[in-house]
């Protein structure tokens, strides 16, 4: 993962691997707004990556002038680029990978912008389109060889002329956040629901760090983790931009037959659904997120919506947790025996008086 912050002038700053962030309450005099973007690096970071002339790149788009102040307009994205590419092919790859952030008019263009490299000090170097291999130079080498650049990441800025900003905004589909939605929005009645277990597929387009080829893989586990996380891939990137799949997904409240997870061996274990994160909206880089979580002590489901938290006690709302067109991430917690609740993750500092209030079937009867 890479953590980065966008400065007011649009410059992107990558937090170092050993960097520390201190978060203070809003009413504290030490509180400052920290708006971070977290990017997931595709594949695994290996020395062979550089040996095969591949480089992890954070790309972001700006309007105006990089050197004299600029205007940032979207989320950065991360990709892997081949350093052997000429400037034309490099521009094409950048536009193709960033198409989900751009109106069709813009991502079809392979010109009309300027590429810049940025180092960790905030300095910029223009990529000369005449150079045969613009990512093979001392400037890029110095960025990759910096001690604090543990993940070997470079940054590329795509600069559009400021005169295009208004045209871009007019052609962009800005999504409005609807505040008066129900718990998880309305069901998509036009399509038949699909069960979660029928959606588990092989990982596509996985970059193998050993053979340096793109393949499909299946992940298997040798040990049973305490938490299983499922990501529902609802977003596709067709020719005209990002499209959300709003098909209802039936989410089981528990998982028992997990032989397809654990190296082909049947495991007599059980996982209970503990949290569902929902995405409301149609665009990948916009919309609104809510979460429904189940308290393992009192068994109640609660909805988290920004600063509002409420118990989900209506049957219709509970049903929407387990069948929705907006479910995005699922968290399953391994079920343990009643004598096994003193697990390292469990908050040992919780006072017994509090635990006693939520005592269920005597689980914590002997805990003091």
C-alpha positions as CSV (number, residue, x, y, z in Angstrom):
1,X,0.0,0.0,0.0
2,X,1.0,3.6,-0.6
3,X,-0.3,6.5,1.4
4,X,-0.3,10.0,-0.2
5,X,-1.6,13.4,0.6
6,X,-2.7,16.1,-1.9
7,X,-1.4,19.5,-1.0
8,X,-3.5,22.7,-1.6
9,X,-1.6,23.5,-4.7
10,X,-2.2,20.0,-6.2
11,X,1.2,18.6,-5.4
12,X,1.1,15.0,-4.2
13,X,3.3,13.9,-1.3
14,X,4.0,10.3,-0.6
15,X,4.3,9.3,3.1
16,X,7.6,7.4,3.8
17,X,7.4,3.8,4.8
18,X,8.4,4.7,8.4
19,X,6.3,7.8,8.6
20,X,4.0,8.3,11.6
21,X,0.6,10.0,11.6
22,X,-0.8,11.4,14.8
23,X,-4.5,11.8,14.9
24,X,-6.0,14.1,17.5
25,X,-9.7,14.8,18.4
26,X,-11.4,17.6,16.6
27,X,-11.6,19.7,19.7
28,X,-7.9,19.4,20.4
29,X,-5.7,22.4,19.6
30,X,-3.3,19.9,18.0
31,X,-5.9,18.7,15.5
32,X,-5.2,19.1,11.8
33,X,-7.2,17.8,8.9
34,X,-5.5,14.8,7.3
35,X,-7.0,13.7,4.0
36,X,-5.0,10.7,2.8
37,X,-5.4,8.6,-0.3
38,X,-4.4,5.0,0.1
39,X,-3.4,3.2,-3.1
40,X,-2.8,-0.6,-3.4
41,X,0.3,-1.6,-5.3
42,X,-0.6,-4.3,-7.9
43,X,1.3,-7.5,-7.4
44,X,4.3,-8.0,-5.1
45,X,7.3,-5.6,-4.7
46,X,10.3,-7.6,-5.8
47,X,13.8,-6.6,-7.0
48,X,13.0,-8.6,-10.2
49,X,10.4,-6.0,-11.0
50,X,13.1,-3.4,-11.6
51,X,15.3,-5.9,-13.3
52,X,12.6,-6.5,-15.9
53,X,12.4,-2.7,-16.5
54,X,9.0,-2.4,-14.7
55,X,8.3,0.5,-12.3
56,X,5.4,1.2,-9.9
57,X,4.0,4.6,-10.8
58,X,1.5,6.9,-9.1
59,X,-0.2,9.1,-11.8
60,X,-2.4,12.1,-11.3
61,X,-3.9,14.8,-13.5
62,X,-3.8,18.5,-13.1
63,X,-4.9,21.7,-14.9
64,X,-2.7,24.8,-15.1
65,X,1.0,24.9,-14.7
66,X,3.1,22.4,-12.7
67,X,5.9,24.9,-12.3
68,X,3.7,28.0,-11.4
69,X,0.9,26.5,-9.4
70,X,-1.7,24.0,-10.6
71,X,-5.2,22.7,-10.0
72,X,-5.8,19.1,-9.0
73,X,-9.1,17.5,-10.0
74,X,-9.3,13.8,-9.3
75,X,-8.0,10.9,-7.3
76,X,-4.5,9.6,-8.2
77,X,-4.2,6.1,-9.4
78,X,-1.4,3.5,-9.4
79,X,-0.1,1.3,-12.2
80,X,3.0,-0.5,-13.4
81,X,4.8,0.9,-16.4
82,X,7.5,-0.5,-18.6
83,X,10.6,1.7,-18.7
84,X,11.3,0.5,-22.3
85,X,8.3,2.5,-23.6
86,X,8.7,5.4,-25.8
87,X,6.9,8.7,-25.0
88,X,4.0,7.9,-27.4
89,X,3.4,4.5,-25.9
90,X,3.9,5.8,-22.4
91,X,1.3,8.4,-22.9
92,X,-1.1,5.8,-24.3
93,X,-0.7,3.5,-21.3
94,X,-1.2,6.4,-18.9
95,X,-4.4,7.5,-20.6
96,X,-5.7,3.9,-20.9
97,X,-5.1,3.1,-17.2
98,X,-6.6,6.4,-16.1
99,X,-9.6,6.2,-18.3
100,X,-12.0,5.7,-15.4
101,X,-11.1,9.2,-14.1
102,X,-11.6,11.0,-17.5
103,X,-14.4,11.9,-19.8
104,X,-14.3,10.0,-23.1
105,X,-13.0,13.1,-25.0
106,X,-10.0,13.3,-22.8
107,X,-8.9,9.7,-22.4
108,X,-9.1,9.2,-26.2
109,X,-6.5,12.0,-26.6
110,X,-2.9,10.9,-26.9
111,X,-1.7,14.5,-27.0
112,X,-2.6,17.9,-25.7
113,X,-0.9,17.3,-22.3
114,X,2.6,17.4,-20.8
115,X,4.1,14.7,-18.7
116,X,6.3,15.6,-15.6
117,X,8.2,13.5,-13.2
118,X,8.1,14.5,-9.5
119,X,10.6,13.5,-6.9
120,X,10.2,13.3,-3.1
121,X,11.5,16.8,-2.6
122,X,8.7,18.3,-4.8
123,X,10.9,19.1,-7.7
124,X,9.7,18.4,-11.3
125,X,11.3,17.3,-14.5
126,X,9.5,17.5,-17.8
127,X,9.4,14.3,-19.9
128,X,10.9,15.2,-23.3
129,X,8.7,13.6,-26.0
130,X,11.8,13.4,-28.3
131,X,13.7,11.0,-25.9
132,X,13.4,7.4,-27.0
133,X,13.0,5.9,-23.5
134,X,12.0,8.8,-21.2
135,X,11.9,6.6,-18.0
136,X,15.5,5.6,-18.5
137,X,17.5,8.5,-17.2
138,X,19.5,9.6,-14.1
139,X,16.5,11.5,-12.7
140,X,14.4,8.4,-12.5
141,X,17.3,6.4,-11.2
142,X,17.9,8.9,-8.4
143,X,14.2,8.7,-7.4
144,X,14.3,4.9,-7.3
145,X,17.6,4.8,-5.4
146,X,16.5,7.2,-2.6
147,X,16.8,5.5,0.8
148,X,13.3,6.5,1.9
149,X,11.7,5.2,-1.3
150,X,11.4,1.6,0.0
151,X,8.6,0.7,-2.4
152,X,10.5,2.0,-5.5
153,X,7.6,4.2,-6.6
154,X,7.8,7.1,-9.1
155,X,5.3,9.9,-9.6
156,X,4.1,11.2,-13.0
157,X,2.0,14.3,-13.4
158,X,-0.3,14.7,-16.5
159,X,-0.6,18.5,-17.1
160,X,-3.6,19.8,-19.1
161,X,-3.9,23.4,-20.2
162,X,-6.0,25.5,-17.8
163,X,-8.2,26.5,-20.7
164,X,-9.5,22.9,-20.9
165,X,-10.7,22.8,-17.3
166,X,-14.2,24.2,-17.9
167,X,-14.7,21.8,-20.9
168,X,-13.6,18.9,-18.7
169,X,-16.0,19.8,-15.9
170,X,-18.9,20.2,-18.4
171,X,-18.3,16.7,-19.9
172,X,-17.7,15.0,-16.5
173,X,-20.7,13.2,-15.1
174,X,-20.8,14.5,-11.5
175,X,-22.8,12.3,-9.2
176,X,-24.9,13.8,-6.5
177,X,-25.0,12.1,-3.1
178,X,-28.6,11.4,-2.1
179,X,-29.0,12.0,1.6
180,X,-32.6,10.6,2.0
181,X,-31.8,7.1,0.9
182,X,-33.2,4.1,2.8
183,X,-30.8,1.9,4.7
184,X,-29.1,0.5,1.6
185,X,-31.2,2.0,-1.2
186,X,-33.9,0.1,-3.2
187,X,-33.4,-3.4,-4.6
188,X,-32.7,-3.8,-8.3
189,X,-35.8,-5.8,-9.1
190,X,-35.0,-6.2,-12.7
191,X,-32.2,-8.7,-12.2
192,X,-32.2,-12.0,-10.3
193,X,-30.1,-12.2,-7.1
194,X,-26.9,-14.1,-7.1
195,X,-25.4,-16.0,-4.1
196,X,-22.0,-14.9,-2.8
197,X,-20.5,-18.4,-3.0
198,X,-21.3,-18.5,-6.7
199,X,-19.3,-15.3,-7.3
200,X,-15.9,-16.5,-6.1
201,X,-13.6,-16.6,-9.1
202,X,-10.0,-17.0,-9.8
203,X,-7.9,-13.8,-9.5
204,X,-7.6,-12.5,-13.0
205,X,-4.6,-10.6,-14.4
206,X,-2.3,-11.4,-11.5
207,X,1.3,-10.4,-12.2
208,X,3.5,-13.4,-11.3
209,X,6.8,-12.2,-9.6
210,X,8.5,-15.5,-10.6
211,X,7.7,-16.0,-14.3
212,X,7.0,-12.3,-14.9
213,X,3.7,-13.0,-16.8
214,X,0.1,-12.2,-16.2
215,X,-1.9,-15.2,-15.1
216,X,-5.1,-16.2,-13.3
217,X,-4.6,-17.7,-9.8
218,X,-6.6,-19.2,-7.0
219,X,-5.7,-18.3,-3.4
220,X,-5.7,-21.1,-0.8
221,X,-5.1,-20.8,2.9
222,X,-3.0,-23.2,5.1
223,X,-4.4,-21.9,8.4
224,X,-7.7,-20.5,9.4
225,X,-7.6,-16.7,9.9
226,X,-9.8,-15.0,12.5
227,X,-11.2,-12.7,9.8
228,X,-12.1,-13.4,6.2
229,X,-12.6,-10.4,3.9
230,X,-14.5,-10.5,0.6
231,X,-14.4,-7.8,-1.9
232,X,-17.3,-7.7,-4.4
233,X,-16.0,-6.4,-7.7
234,X,-19.0,-4.2,-8.7
235,X,-17.1,-1.8,-11.0
236,X,-16.1,-2.4,-14.6
237,X,-14.3,-0.1,-16.9
238,X,-16.0,-0.3,-20.4
239,X,-15.1,2.0,-23.2
240,X,-17.3,4.9,-22.0
241,X,-16.0,5.0,-18.4
242,X,-16.7,3.2,-15.1
243,X,-19.9,1.3,-14.7
244,X,-21.3,-0.2,-11.5
245,X,-23.0,-3.6,-11.4
246,X,-26.0,-3.2,-9.2
247,X,-27.1,-6.8,-9.1
248,X,-28.4,-8.0,-5.8
249,X,-25.9,-10.3,-3.9
250,X,-27.3,-12.7,-1.4
251,X,-24.9,-12.7,1.6
252,X,-24.9,-15.8,3.8
253,X,-25.0,-15.0,7.6
254,X,-22.5,-17.8,8.1
255,X,-20.0,-19.8,6.1
256,X,-19.4,-23.4,7.0
257,X,-18.3,-25.5,3.9
258,X,-14.9,-23.8,3.3
259,X,-13.1,-26.7,1.6
260,X,-12.5,-24.4,-1.5
261,X,-10.5,-22.1,0.7
262,X,-8.2,-24.3,2.7
263,X,-5.9,-26.2,0.2
264,X,-8.7,-28.6,-0.8
265,X,-9.1,-29.9,2.7
266,X,-12.5,-29.9,4.5
267,X,-12.4,-27.7,7.6
268,X,-15.0,-28.1,10.3
269,X,-15.0,-24.4,11.1
270,X,-17.6,-21.7,10.9
271,X,-17.5,-18.0,10.1
272,X,-20.2,-15.5,11.0
273,X,-20.9,-12.3,9.1
274,X,-19.8,-9.4,11.2
275,X,-19.6,-6.4,8.9
276,X,-20.8,-5.2,5.5
277,X,-19.6,-2.0,3.8
278,X,-21.9,-0.5,1.3
279,X,-21.2,1.9,-1.6
280,X,-24.1,4.1,-2.6
281,X,-23.8,5.7,-6.0
282,X,-22.8,4.8,-9.6
283,X,-19.1,6.0,-9.8
284,X,-16.0,4.4,-8.4
285,X,-14.5,7.7,-7.3
286,X,-17.7,9.2,-5.8
287,X,-20.8,8.3,-3.9
288,X,-21.2,7.5,-0.2
289,X,-20.1,4.7,2.1
290,X,-22.0,3.2,5.0
291,X,-21.4,0.1,7.1
292,X,-23.5,-2.4,9.1
293,X,-21.7,-4.2,11.8
294,X,-22.8,-7.0,14.3
295,X,-21.7,-6.6,17.9
296,X,-20.3,-10.0,19.0
297,X,-21.4,-9.3,22.6
298,X,-25.1,-8.4,22.2
299,X,-25.6,-9.7,18.7
300,X,-27.2,-6.5,17.5
301,X,-26.7,-5.1,14.0
302,X,-25.8,-1.3,13.9
303,X,-25.6,1.0,10.9
304,X,-22.7,3.5,10.8
305,X,-23.5,6.5,8.5
306,X,-20.9,9.3,9.0
307,X,-21.4,10.4,12.6
308,X,-24.7,8.7,13.0
309,X,-25.0,5.2,14.6
310,X,-28.3,3.4,15.1
311,X,-29.5,-0.1,15.9
312,X,-31.0,-2.0,12.9
313,X,-34.1,-3.4,14.5
314,X,-36.6,-3.5,11.6
315,X,-36.9,-6.8,9.8
316,X,-37.0,-5.1,6.4
317,X,-33.7,-3.3,7.2
318,X,-32.1,-6.5,8.4
319,X,-33.0,-8.2,5.1
320,X,-31.3,-5.4,3.2
321,X,-28.1,-6.2,5.0
322,X,-28.1,-9.7,3.6
323,X,-29.3,-8.9,0.1
324,X,-28.4,-5.6,-1.5
325,X,-27.2,-4.1,-4.8
326,X,-24.7,-1.9,-2.8
327,X,-22.8,-4.4,-0.7
328,X,-19.1,-3.8,-1.4
329,X,-16.9,-5.5,1.3
330,X,-17.8,-8.3,3.6
331,X,-16.1,-9.3,6.9
332,X,-16.6,-12.7,8.4
333,X,-15.4,-13.6,11.9
334,X,-14.4,-17.0,12.9
335,X,-16.7,-18.6,15.5
336,X,-14.9,-19.8,18.6
337,X,-16.0,-21.8,21.6
338,X,-17.3,-20.1,24.6
339,X,-14.1,-20.8,26.5
340,X,-12.0,-19.2,23.8
341,X,-13.0,-15.6,24.0
342,X,-9.8,-14.4,25.5
343,X,-8.3,-14.0,22.1
344,X,-5.5,-11.4,21.6
345,X,-7.8,-9.1,19.6
346,X,-10.5,-9.1,22.3
347,X,-10.3,-5.9,24.4
348,X,-9.1,-7.2,27.7
349,X,-9.4,-3.7,29.3
350,X,-13.2,-3.7,29.0
351,X,-14.5,-3.4,32.6
352,X,-16.4,-6.4,33.8
353,X,-19.4,-4.3,34.6
354,X,-19.7,-3.4,30.9
355,X,-19.3,-6.9,29.7
356,X,-21.8,-8.1,32.3
357,X,-24.5,-5.8,30.7
358,X,-24.1,-7.7,27.4
359,X,-23.8,-11.1,28.9
360,X,-25.2,-13.6,26.5
361,X,-26.0,-17.2,27.6
362,X,-23.4,-17.0,30.3
363,X,-20.5,-16.7,27.9
364,X,-18.6,-14.4,30.3
365,X,-20.0,-15.7,33.5
366,X,-16.6,-16.7,34.9
367,X,-14.7,-13.8,33.5
368,X,-13.6,-11.1,36.0
